[in-house]
Amino acid sequence: MRRRWALGLLLGGVSATALGTSEPVLSRRRAGTPVRRQSPPVEVENRAAGEPWWPPDGARAADDRRRQIQGYASATSLAPGDSVDFHVAVNPAGRFRITVHRLGWYGGAGARTMLTSPDLDGTPQPVPPADPATGAIACRWRVSWTLRVPEDWTSGLYQAVFTSADGWRACTPFVVRDARRAAALCVVLPVTTWQAYNQWPRDRRVGKSLYNGYAASGRRDPALRAREVSFDRPYADAGQPTQFSRDHDAVQWLERNRYDISYATSFDLHSGRLDPARHRGLVFCGHDEYWSAEMRRAAEAGLAGGTSLAFLGANSVYWHIRVRPSADGRPERVVACAKATPDPDQDAAGPTVTWRGLDIPEQALIGVQYNGIVVTPQPLVVRSADHWVWAGTGVADGDRIPGVVRGEADGVHAGTARPLGLRETLLSGSLYPAQQGGRRMQSTHVYERPGGAVVFATGTLGWTMALNRRGYRDERIERATANVLDRILGRIPHGSVPPDETGLETADQPEVPPGATNR
């Protein structure tokens, strides 16, 4: 099997010298006369010398009990020329600096330091009380430093790192958009989901997220959760959002393989700053659970117009949210999700419950939908091995790719609305033990619309780990992902055959029991 796998990879265009190395593994060569092309901005950017943006051992990382240094940004995304304020608290009072890093590949270094602030004065700042009606915790800390994004900065995922005079560190992420040039692919980072999980301050006393508050005992209690969360606060502890590493894996893989990409956020899709029609495809690279009606309408309109969608995580488009301004009127600073009816702020889009609860299930867009939490990592079991997604991987039906099904999983729900009039294919069928009880079926899935747009869903939170993370990388997953993106970009994967109109096998797809949720 190992020989068959390696042979398939070589036939599919993977360099033999790339197997097991940290170099780009995906060949872009095709038959015909070579043509000179202008390198995309992200590819050019990655030729710069890089350096790690965060100590690998997390040394002297701030925490929510002592709050040595923490901060937040006044915006989640900016275009070159825009300004962003950083609000930083330092305990005890003292000097600190802010370094800004662009995350990417950079020959394996992982980031490039873009600039460093002057020495700044920091003081302790309070944790405000939660809003008694919504549970939202919104800080009103003074502005510590303002950054005007230089005109020559490349679109990307950035981290502002706050470092105190005695070496304590924390950070906050933001995105730089490309408002002038339309890249072939746009990576949409799930900031609404990052904030939904943010339990700041994680102090066993006052912190709240859309999942939990704290009881008097210090235990997390879902009954005390917030129904609104604010971006005017740090992310918990040292500032890296929950599930951030899954997005980071995808970013590194995409940049290592020199795709023409730009970056945006959930809020950009919500507001219309991100127009899907300007791109061949949108890539939702991590855990992207919280979607507004505006986000969903934009994605569906883009798909109808020929823009493809690639969901590289699982449990996407699960909760319907409302996006609200801050109390002083600044837009896109609050995510509201009551998660129950009646919703006291219900508007024309309906209550903020699951999309299934609105009879608009995510499966109607994605092709699969969330069906459970994976107790222990499981192999992804290949189906439809002759499909173009698997071209060049060397897999056969029934092959097991270790550890890819993990975290949360999606599957096909019989009796639930499906995408309309399309060629659909199940690419895996992987039984897994579910935290909710019993065993359920994970499915990787793809469908194609008559106009050529593709919707691909990995159906697992383990996929991006298999793309990039040391100890988890799998060349078969890399090749399959490249096949999907090449199809979106108009390239036909080497050795591929047109997909059959196979229909879906749904008999062994267990339903999530009525009333079950993902928490």
Disulfide bonds with the S-S distance in Angstrom:
none
